[in-house]
Amino acid sequence: MVLPRAPPSGKTTAMNRYPLWKNILVCLLLIWGFFYTLPNFYGEVPAVQISSAKATVKLETALLPELEATLQQAGLSHTGVFTDENSIRLRFADTDAQLRARDAIEAKLNPDQTDPSYVVALNLLSASPNWLTAIHALPMYLGLDLRGGVHFLLEVDMKGAITKRLDTSASDIRTTLREANIRHGGVRRVEQTIEIRLRDAALADGVKNTLRHHLDDFTLTERTDGDGNGTTLVATLTDAAQLAIRESAIKQNITTLHNRINELGVAEPIIQQQGADRIVVQLPGVQDVAKAKDILGRTATLEIRMVDDSPGALEAALAGRVPPGTTLYKNRDGLPLLLDNQVELTGDRLNDAQPGFDSRTNQPAVHLSLDTAGANIFRRLTHDNVGKRMAIVLVEKGKGEVVTAPVINEEIPGGRVQISGSMSTTEARDVALLLRAGSLAAPMQIIEERTVGPSLGEENISKGFNSTLWGFVTIIIFMSVYYSLFGVVSSIALAANLLMLVALLSLLQATLTLPGIAAMALTLGMAIDSNVLINERIREEVRNGATPQAAISAGYSHAFDTILDSNITTLIAGIALLAFGSGPVRGFAVVHCLGILTSIFTSVVVSRMIVNFIYGQRKVARLHIG
């Protein structure tokens, strides 16, 4: 129905108008929302991603012509090349071309499959045009349930983490007792304890005092040997220390997994703890499960060995007669080096590794900090081998490569070691990263593996999209019938709300999952409440005798407080879900909170601007508000 014109009130009512700058600003925001929402409608196409399989092998632009030539020889062509610091990605028209290109590139870049230099993995890329990508308009990331991919459940061997700590502590105890000139009958790990055998029971108190600082996390008990002449000190980790080791192992393994998965180019991988000793890894968009498992199993450790520069030894090794107790390695330039099999120091003694520069040559370098035991070993090693060469070996996936082999000029105390050589700043940073968190704190095994196919993801997207679409259409029909022209305005504001919400999620590169789509549908239902409040308030003002212009002004201004109060209380609930939830709950909360903010803006500002365009520029006799 059309409400009758209100009787004249004797007062002149000002027109409802926004200043020009505000209209322009709102229009610009809507245009921005349109362009940043657009990439989500183009979908994804198959791609092949090339990344480095070794810290010492870097991707360079010179590789692009080689890739182009390889594809040309195979009779293939790509639809786009995308490069970043960690990968080169080639986009293809269909899956068949993608698989053939992967095989051709793999054969070209990794002729030795037992020691690959590059990771060649299948992936998916956005099909949006380059001009949208140029303005950084990117699609939302899709979760595992929408995009497909692989789900791993890994179990951390906590007993292995404790064993590793006990072995390290046993080695520290041997070094300390040797430096203190205390004779003992052996230090060994037995099950989950460390046993220190003493031939003379009278030495027990002195040994305890000597080891006081090394056994803070242990409880010591004495046990008399069977012959009655000696005693054994049994060191057992305290419950608090065991708990700290387990927590540290989980955290370090999660950090290591994050570093490795970066090579797969996975958008927003989910890596989180589940229970006391399990880690969930979800990799959306990954099609090559075997390659993903290979990346997860990578390790990088540091070894320090002495170089065997004996006359004729290297020549004999190159001729196939490797001297006993030595192994032939190659350095970064491919030159052979003969190293002793005795590992003098390992990365287990490493406290920190940071990229930097050599103070003398100003060349990029990696600065290492060793723990107390490692510093003592390194000091003794450099003291006993002045004038000889020492090799620093980076071991990845069981393959060792000599990073540098400097001559020891003097004793190096303090546990400060520097790796330098022909490396770039980026290489120094990557080597430091691998050494810092390249090895797992405890072994892991995959106890559950689940693959979600792209077809299932497409079905989930289709169902989620249709549910949101039909909910949106139903709301439009109801509002247009019940509130007439104002209902149409409310529907336009609701569409703008959805547009702004998707644009924000795309700008933030958020991960959309099925719970996120559910939050979108919920946002539509909640957002229209604000327009219902405004329309009902305008109706009430007209019934009370206000002029149409005054009713519009009062309706928006008076309803705003109620809209703000109701949305703030809902926002508090959303923030609580975001703060205390995890996984799908957090995905729901992100969309929910952003939807509340966009709904306030569109229901109050955008709809008011449209109403001002319709009614605010002229005198109005009546309002079409149902």
N, C-alpha and C positions, 0 to 999 in steps of 0.2 A: 504494500500500500504506500501511498505518498502522503506524508504527514502534512497537515494544513500549515499555512504560513502563520507564524506567530504574530500576535497583534503588535503594532508599533509601540515602542516603549519610550519614545521621546528622547532617547539617547542615540547618538550616531555610533555605529559599531565599526571599528577599524577592520580593514580587509586582512585576511590571513595570507601572509606572504613571507617567504624566506628571502633573505638578501641574496643577490646574484652569486656571491662567492660561495654561499652554502649550497645552492643548487648545483653549481659547477663541481664542487667538491664531492657531493653525493653521486653525481653522474660519473665522475672519474672513478670513484670507488667501485661502482657497478660495472663499468667498462673493464677495470682491472680484474674484478671477480670473474667476468666472462672469459677473458683471455687466459687466466690461470686455471680455470676449470676445464677449458677446451682440451688440453692434452689427455685428460682421462677418457675421452671418447674415441681415441685413435687405436687403443689396444696395444698389443705387443707382438713383436716378430722375432723369429729365431736369430741367434747371434752366436759367434764364437769368440771367446775371450782368451787372450794370451797374457800370462803374467810370469814373473820370475819364479823358478823353483829353487833358487839358491840365493843366499844373501850376497854372494860375490858375482852374480850375473844380473846385469841391469838392462831394463828395456830402454832402447834408444830409438830416435826417429829414423836412424839408418835402417832399422828393421822393416819399416813400412814398404819401401820398394821391393825388398825381398819377398814380403808377403804377397804383394800385388803380382809379382812374377810367378809365384807358386800357384796362385789361383788361376792366373791366365793359362798356365801350362795344363791345369786340370780342367780347363774349359768352364770356369766358374767366374761369376762377378758378384760383387757385394753391392748393397744399396746405401752404404754409409760407413764411415770410419770414425770412431770416437776414442780419444786417447786421454789418459790422465797420468798421474805420477806412478800409479801401480799397475796399470794394465793398458792393453790395446784391444778394442772390441770392434768386430766386423759384423755388420748387420746383413741378413740375407732374406730373400723373398719367401722361402719355404723351408720346411724341415729337411727335405731331401738335400737341398743345396748346403744346408748347415752341416749335416753329417758328413757329406763328401769333403767339404772344406776343412772340417776338423781333422779328418784322416790325412788329407794332403799336407796341412800345416804341421801336424804331429810328426809325419815322416820327414819333413824338411828340417824342422827345428830340433828334433830329438832323434838323431840317427841311432844313438845308443840308448835303447829303451831301459836298460838297467841303471843308467845314470842320466836321467833327463835334466836338461838345463832350464826348460820352460814348462809351465803348466798350461795345457791347451784344454779348455773346458767349454761345455755347452752352457748357454745362458739365454736370457730373454731381454730384449731392449724395447723401449717405447717406440711406437711407429709414428709419433708426432713429427710434423715437418721441422726442418732445421731452423726456420725463422722463430718458431716458438721456443726451441731449445736455446737459441741465441739470447732470448730475453729471460732465460732461466725459468721458463714456464714448464714445469715437469709434472708428470702424473704422480698420484699418490703411490706409495709402496703398497703392495697387496700382501696380506698374510698368507700363511701356509694353506689355510682352508679355502682361500679364494684363488691363489695363483698356482697352487700345486708346489711340490718340492719334496724334501726329505726330512724326516724326523728321526733323531737318534736319542736314545737314552743310554748314557754312559755311567758305569759304576766305577768309582774310584777305589783303588786298593789301599785302604787306610793302613792295613798291616804293613804294606810295602813302604808307606811314608814313614812309619815309625822305625822300620828296619833301616831305612836310609839314614835317619837321624842317629840311630844307635851306631851304625858303621862309622859315621863321621866323628861321633864323640869318642869311639874307641881309638880311632886314628889320632885324635887330639891328645888323648891320654898317653898313648905311646910316645908321642913327640915331647910332651911335658916331662914325663918321667926320664926320658933319655937326656934332656937338657939339664935336669936336676941331678943327674948321675945317680939315680936310684935304680938298683938292680931288682928285677922282678922275674917271675917265672912265666910271663906271658899275659897279654891282654887280648881277650877275644869276646865276640858276641855269642851268647848262648840263648837261643830263642828270643825272648823279649827283654833280656838283661845283658849287662856287660860284666864279665868276671875278670878281676885283677888278681893273679896268683902271686903271693909273696912267700919266698922261702923262709923268711924269718918273721915270726908273728910280731916281734918288737917294732918292725918297720911300719905297722898299720897306721899308728897315729901320725907319723911323719908324712905318709902318703896321703892321708886324709887332708892334712893341712896344705900340702902341695896342690892337691886337686880341688881345693875348696871353691875356687872361682870357675872351674870347668864343670862342676857338678851341681850347679844351683837347681837344676830341674830334676835332680835324681835324689833318691833316698839310698843311703849306704848301709849295708848290713855285713857283719863278719861271719865267716863260716870256717871252722877249723878243719884242716885237711885230715884225711884218714890216718896218715902216719903220725900225726900229732906234732910234726916239726914245722909246718907252715900254716898259713892262713889264706883265705880267699875273700877279697872284698867284692860284694855283689851290688852293682848299681842298677836301680830300677827307676824308670821314669815315673814321676808323680802323675796323679790323675789330671791335675790342671795342665801339666806339660803335654800329656797325650791329647787332651782336648784342644789345646792351642795348635798342636801339630796338625790335627785333622782339619781344623778351620783354615789354617794357612794353606794346606794342600788343596782344599777346594777352591780358595780364592786364587791361588797361583795358576791352577789348572784352567780356571775360567778365563783369566787374563791371557794365558797362552793360547787358548782356543780362539779368543777374539782376534789375536794377532794373526793367527794362521788363516782364519776364515776371511780376513780382509783380502787375501789373494784370490778368492773365488768371486769377488765382486758382488757378494750377496747384499741386497738392499735390506737393511734392518733385520739382521739375523737375531734370533731369540736364543740366548745362552744364559741359563739361570739354574740355580741350585734347586734340587728337589729332594727333600728329606735330608738325612745326615751325610750320605755318601754318594749321592747321584747327581748328575748334571744333565739337563735337558738341552738339546741343540736342535733348533728348527731352522732350516735353510730354505726360505721361499724362493722359487724360481730355479732351483738347481735341478737339472735333469740328469747329470752324470753322477750317479751315486758312488760309483767306484772311485772317481776322481775326488769326490768330497771325503770319502773314507781315507784316501791316501794323504790328503792335506791334514786331516785331523791327526793322523799318525806320525806327522813329521816331528823331528826333534833337532835341536842345535846345541852342541856342547863345545866347550873350549878345552883343548889339551895342549900342554907345553911339553915338548920333547927336545932332546938334544940332536943336533945334526951330526951325522957321521961323515967327517971330512978326511977320513983316512986315505992316504994315497992309493989310487987305483980302485977304491971301493965303489964309487959311483959308476965308473966305467964297467966294472964287473957286473954290477946290478943291471945296467942297460943292456949288457950282453946276455942277460938271462941267468946270471950266477949271483943271486942276491945273497950277501953275507948273512950268516946266522944272526938272529937277534935284531935284524933291521927290516924296514919296509920302504919301498919306493913310493914317493909321493910327488905331486906336482904343485908348483906355486901358482899364483894368480895369473902369471904370464905364460903358463904352460911348461915352464922349465922344470926338469926333474931334480928332486932332492932325496937324499938317503937319510932316513930318520931312525933313531933307536926305537925299539918297541917299548922300552920302559917309559911309561907316562909319569913325568915328574910332578905334574900339577894338573888338576881338572877344574872345570867350571863350577863344581860343587863348592869350591872355596871362594867363589865370587860374591861379593856383597853388592856391587853396583857396577854399571858400565854406562858411560856417558860420552857422546860425541864431543869433539873439541878440536884443538889445533896444536901441533908440535911447536913448543916455545922457541926452538932453534931454527927450524926450517919454515914455520908458519904453514905447513901442509896439514890437511885434515887428518885427524887421528882419533882413536878410541881410547879413553882413559878408564882403566880398570882399578877397582878397589877390592883388595883381598881381605878375608877375615884374619884373625890373629894367627891361627895355625897356618893358613896359606901364606901369610907374610913371612913367617919364620922359614917355611920351606923354600920360598922364593929367595929370601936373603941368603940361605945356605947354598942354594943352587947357583946363584950368581957369584958367590964368594969362591966356590970350588971350581968354576969353569970360566974364569976371566980369559978373554982371548978366543974363546970358542963361540960357535954359532948356536943359537937357541931358536927353535921353530915354534911359532904359535899356530896351532892347527884348529880350523873350524870344522867340526864333524856334523854333517846333516844326513839323516837317513842312512847311517852307516858308512857314508863316503866322506873321507877327510880331504881337506884342501888347505895348503899352507898359505896363511894370510900374509905373514911376514917372517923373515928369518934373520934377525939382527945379530950382530956380534956383541957379546957381553964385554963391555969396556971396564966395568967396575961393579963392585957389590952394590945391590939395590935394596936398601932397607925400607921399612915403613909400609909395605904392601901396596905401593902405588906403581902400577904397570901401565905402559903405553904401547898400543898397537898402531903402528904407522906404516906407510908404504904408498904405493901408487893407487890411492883411493880418493874418490870425490867426497864432497860434503854429504851428499845423499847416501853414499855407500857407508860412510862412517856412522851415520845415524841408524841405518838399517842393521849393520853389524851389532851396534850397541843394543838395539831393540831385541835382536835375536838372542844375544848373550844374557840380557836382563831377564827375559821371560821366554826363552826359546825352548827350555826343557821342562818337562812335566815334573811337578813336585812328587807325584805318585803315579804309578801305572794306572791305566784305565782300560776297560773293555766294554765293547758295545753289547748291551744285553737286550736292546730292543731297537729294531729298525723298521720304519714305516714310510712308505712312499705314497704321496698324494698326487694322482695324475692330473695333468692340466684339464682334462675333460671334466673331472669332478669339480675342480675349481671354477670352470666356466658355468657349470650347472648351479653352483652356489651363488655366483655373481648374478646369474639370470633370475634366480628365485628372490634374492635380496633386492635386486633392482625392481622387479615387478611388484613386490610387496610395498616398497616405498612409493612407486609410481601410482598404484591403485589407491593407496592411502591418500596421496596428494590430490588425485582426481576427485575422490569422494569428498574431501574437505572443500575443494573449489566449488563443486556442485552445491553442497549444502550452504556455503557462505553466500554464493551468488543468488540463490533462491531466497534465503532468509533475510539478507541485508541489502539486496538489490545492488546498486552501483557501489556502495561502500563495501559490499561483499567481494565485488570484483577487485576493488583496490586492495583489500586485505589479501586476496589470492595472489595478486602481483607482488605484494610485500613478502608473502610466504615463499614465492619462487625466488625472490631476491635473497631471502634468508638461506635457502638451500644453495644458491649460487655462491654466496659469501662463505658459507661453511666449507664447501668442497674446495674453494680457492684457498682458504686458510690451511686446510689439511694438506693441500698440494704444496703450498709455499713452505710449510714446516716439514715437508717430506715425512709425514706421519704414516704409520702402517695401518691400513684399513683391513679389518677382519669382519667375520660375520657378526660378532657383538657390536662392532662399530656401525654396521648397517642398521642393526636394531636400534642403536642410539639415534641414528638419523631419523628413522621412522618415528621414534618417540619425540624427537625435537620438533618435528612438524606438528604433531598433536599439541605439544606444549606451546609452540610459538603462536598458534592461532588463538590461544587463550587471551593473549595480550590485545589482539585486535577485537576480540569479542568484548573485552572490558571497555575498550575505547568506544566501540559502536554503541554499546548499551548506555554508556554515559552520555554520549551525544543525543541519543533518543530521549533520555531522561531530562536533559537540559531543554530540549525542544518542547517536551510536554509541560515543563514548568514555565513556558512562555518566553524563553530566550530566542533571540533572532538566530537565523541559520549560522551567520558568521560567529556570533558569540557562543553558540552551542558547540561549534567545531573547536573553537579556542579552549573553552572550558572542558570539553570532553577529553582532549589530549592532555591538558595540564593537570586535571584532577585525577585522571586514570594513571598518570605516570607513577605516582607514589605507590599505588597498589601493585602495579606491574613490577616496580623495582623491588618491593618487599617480597613478593612471591618468588621472583627469580633469584634473589639473594639466598633465600632459604634452600632452594633447589640446588644452587651453586655450591653451598656449603656441603650438601650431601655428595655432590660430584667430586669435590676436592677431597673429601674423606675417602671415597673410593679410589681416587688417584694416589693418595698418600699411603693407604694401607693395603690396597689390592695388588694383584700381580697378574701377569699374562692377559687373558681375555678380559678380566675385570678392568684393568688399566686401559685397555683399548676402548672399552665402552665409556669409561670415565672421561677420556680425552675428548672424544666426539661430543659427549654430553655437555661438558663444560664450555667448549667452544660454541656449541649450538645455542646455549643460553645467552652468551654474549652477542652473537649475531642476531638472535631473535629480538633482543631488546633494541638493537640498532635499527633493524628493518621495520619492526612493528611501530616504533615511535617516530623515527626520522624519515625513512623511505615512504611509508604510507602517508605521513603528514605532507611530504613534498608533493606526492601525486594528488592528494586532496586539495592542496593549495593551487595546483595547476588547473584543477577542474572548477573549484568554487572561489578561490581566493582573489581572482582578478576582476570580479564583477559583483554587482548586487544580486543577491539570490533570494528568490521568493520562497522556495521550499527545498528540502533535502531529500534525495532518493536513498533512503536508508531502511526501506522495508516496512 
